[in-house]
């Protein structure tokens, strides 16, 4: 099972069957790229169609690509296999029936909504819930109310001194695994720098 990585993984699925979960532009772009290699690409969405979630140019390309099949009003019920994906159980939202299909991979493109609601209110976030860090904090209206330090926030530091955010939850993040790992590594050094300041 993959979260996003269709571009780099696609050649490994030459002549195989893959399933994509999601109906946004990333899912559409992933489907188009995978269709160059895979014999069957199925896009699973809960909605009736892609019109509200995907750009029209991608919808047009998908409709013209014979080895891409849209599975509307469907959701993944389970994934089966012995150490790797072998089958996917697809459940119809219309009649509740489940069909199990042979599949070699499952790619998940379900969005990048941050789950930051558990954080205390003093950890400032943008309108979409992404955590503000470093210099981006200083533009926030609430910054002067919560930041009482005489110094500027360190890179990746939130509005609460000594608390850092890394990866996709952070506003302005690259939304790539490699950059998230890099930011996580940076926080170790930044935490040491913060401790030296206190």
C-alpha positions in Angstrom: 0.0 0.0 0.0 1.4 3.4 -0.9 0.5 6.9 0.2 1.0 9.1 -2.8 4.2 7.7 -4.4 2.7 6.7 -7.8 5.3 8.5 -9.9 8.3 6.7 -8.5 6.6 3.4 -8.0 4.8 3.1 -11.4 7.4 1.2 -13.4 7.3 -1.6 -10.9 3.7 -2.3 -11.8 4.1 -2.9 -15.5 1.4 -5.2 -16.7 -0.2 -5.3 -13.3 -3.5 -4.1 -11.7 -3.5 -1.1 -9.3 -6.2 0.7 -7.4 -6.2 4.4 -6.5 -8.3 5.8 -3.7 -9.2 9.5 -4.1 -10.6 11.9 -6.6 -8.4 15.0 -6.5 -5.8 16.2 -8.9 -3.1 14.2 -7.3 -5.1 11.0 -7.7 -5.8 11.9 -11.4 -2.1 12.6 -12.1 -1.1 9.4 -10.4 -3.7 7.4 -12.4 -2.4 8.9 -15.7 1.2 8.1 -14.8 0.4 4.5 -13.6 -1.7 3.9 -16.7 1.5 4.1 -18.8 2.7 0.9 -17.1 -0.2 -0.9 -15.4 -2.7 -3.0 -17.4 -5.6 -1.9 -15.2 -5.9 1.3 -13.1 -9.1 1.7 -11.0 -10.0 5.0 -9.3 -12.2 4.5 -6.3 -14.3 7.5 -5.1 -17.3 7.9 -2.9 -18.8 10.6 -5.0 -20.9 10.2 -8.2 -18.1 11.6 -10.4 -14.9 13.7 -10.4 -16.3 17.1 -11.4 -16.2 18.7 -8.0 -12.8 17.5 -7.0 -10.6 17.2 -10.2 -9.5 19.6 -12.9 -11.4 19.1 -16.2 -8.3 18.5 -18.2 -7.5 15.4 -16.0 -11.1 14.2 -16.2 -10.9 14.4 -20.0 -7.6 12.5 -20.1 -8.9 9.8 -17.8 -12.0 9.3 -19.9 -9.8 8.8 -23.0 -7.5 6.3 -21.3 -8.8 2.8 -21.9 -7.0 1.1 -19.0 -8.3 3.5 -16.4 -11.7 2.7 -14.8 -13.6 5.0 -12.5 -15.4 3.2 -9.6 -17.9 5.9 -8.3 -20.0 5.5 -5.2 -17.5 2.9 -3.9 -15.2 2.6 -0.9 -12.4 0.2 0.1 -13.8 -2.3 2.7 -10.6 -4.2 3.2 -7.3 -5.1 1.7 -6.2 -8.8 1.5 -2.9 -10.5 0.9 0.0 -12.4 2.5 2.7 -9.8 3.1 1.7 -7.7 0.2 -1.5 -6.5 -1.6 -3.2 -9.3 -3.5 -6.9 -8.4 -3.3 -9.1 -5.4 -2.6 -12.6 -5.6 -1.4 -14.7 -2.8 -3.0 -18.1 -2.0 -1.4 -20.8 -0.2 -3.3 -22.4 2.7 -1.5 -25.6 2.2 -3.4 -26.5 -1.4 -2.6 -23.9 -2.4 0.1 -22.6 -5.3 -2.0 -18.9 -6.1 -1.8 -16.8 -7.3 -4.7 -13.3 -8.7 -4.1 -10.9 -8.0 -7.0 -7.3 -9.2 -7.6 -5.0 -6.2 -7.2 -1.3 -5.7 -7.0 -1.1 -2.3 -5.3 -3.2 0.3 -3.6 -2.3 4.0 -3.8 -4.0 6.3 -1.4 -4.5 10.0 -2.4 -7.1 11.2 0.2 -5.9 14.7 0.8 -3.6 16.6 3.2 -6.0 17.8 5.9 -3.9 18.3 9.1 -5.2 16.7 12.3 -4.1 19.5 14.6 -7.3 20.1 16.6 -5.9 18.3 19.6 -3.2 21.0 20.0 -3.7 23.8 22.7 -5.0 27.1 21.4 -1.7 28.8 22.0 -0.1 26.7 19.2 -1.1 29.0 16.3 -2.5 27.5 13.1 -3.6 28.9 9.8 -7.2 28.9 8.6 -6.8 25.3 7.3 -5.4 24.0 10.6 -1.7 23.8 9.5 0.7 24.8 12.4 2.5 28.1 11.9 6.3 27.9 12.6 9.4 30.1 12.5 9.1 33.5 10.8 5.6 32.6 9.4 4.4 33.1 13.0 5.2 36.8 13.0 2.5 37.5 10.4 -0.3 36.0 12.5 -2.6 38.4 14.3 -2.4 36.5 17.6 1.4 36.2 17.6 2.1 39.2 19.9 -0.4 37.9 22.4 1.1 34.5 22.7 4.9 35.0 22.0 6.6 36.6 25.0 10.2 35.9 24.1 12.6 38.7 23.3 14.0 36.6 20.4 12.4 35.5 17.1 11.0 31.9 16.9 13.6 29.4 15.8 12.9 27.7 12.4 10.2 25.0 12.9 9.4 26.4 16.3 5.7 26.9 17.0 4.1 29.8 18.9 4.8 27.9 22.1 8.6 28.2 22.8 10.3 24.8 22.7 7.5 23.1 20.8 8.5 22.3 17.2 6.4 21.1 14.2 7.8 19.1 11.3 6.3 17.5 8.2 2.9 17.8 6.7 1.2 19.3 9.7 3.3 22.4 9.3 2.1 25.4 7.2 4.3 25.7 4.1 5.6 22.1 4.3 6.7 20.4 1.1 4.4 17.5 1.7 7.0 14.9 0.8 8.3 12.1 3.0 11.9 13.1 2.4 11.4 16.7 3.5 9.3 15.6 6.5 12.2 13.3 7.6 14.6 16.1 7.1 12.6 18.5 9.2 12.3 15.9 11.9 16.0 15.6 11.9 16.4 19.4 12.1 14.2 19.6 15.2 16.7 17.6 17.2 19.4 20.3 16.6 16.8 23.0 17.1 15.6 21.5 20.4 19.3 21.5 21.6 19.6 25.2 20.5 16.4 26.0 22.4 17.6 24.3 25.5 20.9 26.3 25.3 18.8 29.5 25.3 16.9 28.7 28.4 
